[in-house]
Amino acid sequence: MAALGRLSQALLRSSLTQSKRQLSAAAAHGHGEQAARTWKILSFVVALPGVAVCMLNMYLKEQSHTHEQPDFVPYAHLRIRSKRFPWGDGNHSLFHNSHLNALPDGYEGHDE
């Protein structure tokens, strides 16, 4: 019976602290609006221009980037096909990019 009394007292104490927390949150309502306004201003003044600068940087780097394929070197330990892929002709990987990924005998469409 004593355990039941302690349990009820603990529940009563926790419900009282919850109501106090709710009241204190309601008292600081004006502060929350100010914080939200501050973050909104920071988003428009700092974050969006930062993203724009990063996009400009990426665009300029892409424009100055050379688009030449590296020379194909047929290393024995790379591009090993001991088992054919279950799709297509069995020689191309699932996300094969003919401009970047070489086949075991060289790049596609690249006659050397």
C-alpha positions in Angstrom: 0.0 0.0 0.0 2.9 2.3 0.8 4.3 1.8 -2.7 1.0 2.9 -4.2 1.1 6.1 -2.1 4.6 6.8 -3.3 3.7 6.2 -6.9 0.7 8.6 -6.7 2.9 11.3 -5.0 5.5 10.9 -7.8 2.8 11.3 -10.5 1.3 14.3 -8.7 4.8 15.9 -8.5 5.5 15.3 -12.2 2.1 16.7 -13.3 2.8 19.9 -11.2 6.2 20.4 -12.8 4.7 19.9 -16.2 2.2 22.6 -15.6 4.9 24.9 -14.3 6.9 24.3 -17.5 3.9 25.1 -19.7 3.3 28.3 -17.8 7.0 29.4 -18.1 6.9 28.6 -21.8 3.8 30.8 -22.2 5.5 33.7 -20.4 8.4 33.6 -22.8 6.2 33.7 -25.9 7.5 37.1 -27.1 11.1 35.8 -27.0 10.2 32.9 -29.4 8.8 35.3 -32.0 11.9 37.4 -31.8 14.2 34.3 -32.2 12.1 33.1 -35.2 12.4 36.6 -36.8 16.2 36.6 -36.2 16.6 33.2 -37.9 14.4 34.2 -40.8 16.6 37.3 -41.4 19.8 35.2 -41.1 18.4 32.8 -43.6 17.8 35.5 -46.2 20.9 37.6 -45.4 23.5 34.9 -44.8 22.4 31.4 -46.0 20.9 32.3 -49.4 23.8 34.5 -50.5 26.2 31.8 -49.3 24.4 29.2 -51.5 24.5 31.6 -54.4 28.3 32.1 -54.0 28.8 28.4 -53.8 26.8 27.9 -57.0 28.8 30.6 -58.8 32.1 29.0 -57.6 30.9 25.5 -58.9 29.8 27.0 -62.2 33.1 28.8 -62.8 35.2 25.7 -61.9 33.1 23.7 -64.3 33.7 26.2 -67.1 37.5 26.0 -66.6 37.5 22.2 -66.3 39.0 20.2 -69.2 36.8 17.4 -70.5 39.5 15.1 -71.7 39.5 11.4 -70.9 42.6 10.1 -69.2 44.8 7.6 -71.1 43.6 4.0 -70.8 46.1 1.8 -69.0 45.1 -1.9 -69.0 46.1 -2.9 -65.5 45.6 -6.6 -64.8 44.0 -6.0 -61.3 41.3 -3.5 -62.5 38.1 -4.2 -64.4 38.1 -7.9 -63.8 35.0 -9.7 -65.1 35.0 -13.2 -63.7 31.2 -13.3 -63.8 29.1 -11.4 -66.3 26.6 -8.8 -65.0 23.0 -10.0 -65.1 21.8 -7.0 -67.2 22.5 -5.7 -70.7 25.4 -7.3 -72.5 27.0 -8.4 -69.2 30.1 -6.2 -69.6 28.7 -2.8 -68.4 28.1 -2.0 -64.8 24.6 -1.0 -63.7 25.3 2.7 -63.7 27.9 2.7 -66.5 29.0 6.1 -67.8 30.7 5.6 -71.2 32.6 8.9 -70.8 34.2 8.1 -67.4 34.1 4.3 -66.9 36.4 2.2 -69.0 35.6 -1.4 -70.1 38.3 -4.1 -69.7 39.4 -3.4 -73.3 39.3 0.4 -73.1 36.9 3.3 -73.4 33.8 3.0 -75.6 33.9 4.8 -78.9 37.6 5.6 -78.4 39.7 4.1 -81.2 43.4 4.1 -80.4 
